[in-house]
Amino acid sequence: MRDINNTIISLLGSGTLGVIIVGVLQFIGNRHGKLEDEYRNLYQEVKDELKAYKGEHEKVESDLEQEVTELKETIIEKDSEITELKGLLREAKKTISEYKRLIKGDEKNAK
């Protein structure tokens, strides 16, 4: 930037116009530098927020996968219990039918 300033002053002379132009260029350069810094800061903030969001997303995803796994295990357990209960129910029905048959047989013999 200093080279540009010196070139402008040497072309226009050290008069007021040259100084004003150099001043304006310095102001623009400073403003540009500030905007560049703001951009870098905002970029870093967004990058950090995205990283945090990604971390949260991965944790939520992991938690959901764990929950799904636990639910699948519960379903398998309950399905096994239901199958066992169905077997017990079949046995109970057979026993009840056998008792009914025996009671009817006893009633016929008692007459």
N, C-alpha and C positions, 0 to 999 in steps of 0.2 A: 504494500500500500504506500509505503514511503517513496518508492521509486515513481509511482504514479503521481504523487503529490509534487515531487521535485520536477518531473517532466512538465506538469501543468504550469507550475510557477515559472519554469524556464521558458515555456512557450508564450505565456501571457505576461510574463514579467512579475515582479513582486508587488504589483499594484493591488488595488482593492478587489478587482474582479477575480484575479488569480487566487487571492486569499479566500474570497467568498466561495469560489468553486471548490477549493481544497477543503474548506470547512464543511460545505454541503456533502462532499464525497466522504469525509470522515464521519459525518453524522449518519449518512446512509450505511457506511461500512459498520459503524457501531450498532446501528439498528439491526442490520442484517445479522451481525454476530449475536445480538440478544435473541433475535428470532430463531437463529440456529440453535442456541442453547435451550430455548424454550421447547423447540421441536425435539431435541435430544432428550430433555427431561420428560416430556409427554410420551415420547416413544418408549422410554424406559419404564414409565409408570404403566403404560398399556401392556408392555411385555411382562412386567411383574404380575399384573392383574390376570393376564391370560395364563401365566404359569400357575398362579394360585387357583384359578378356576379349573385348570386342567387337573391339578392335584385333588381338588374337591370332587371333580367329576369322576376321577379314577377311584377315589375312596367310595363314593356313592355306588359306582358300578360294582366294585368289589363287595360292598355290603349287600347289594341286591343279589349278586351271584351266590353269596353265602346263604342268604335267606332262601333263595330258590332251591339250593342244595338241601337245606334243612327241611323245607316243605316236601321235597321229593322223598326224603328219608321217612318223614312222617306219613306220607301217603302210602309208601311201601309197607310200613308197620301196620297202619290201619287196614290196608288191604289184606294183609296176612291175618290180622285179628278177625276181620269180617269172614274170611274163608274158614277160619277155625270155628267161628260162631255158627256159620251155615252148617258145618259138619255136626256140631253139637245139636243144632235144631233138628237136623235129619234124624239123628239118633233119638232125640226126645220124641219126635213124631212116631218113629218105629216103636218105641217103648209104650207110648200112649195107645197106639193101635193094638199092640200085643195085650195090654191090660184090658182094653175094651173087648177084645176077642175072648180073653179068659173070663171076664165078667159075664159076657153073654153065655159062654159055655157053662159057667156055674149056675146061672139062672135057669138054663134048660135042665140041668141035672137036678136042681132043687125042686122042680115041678113034678 
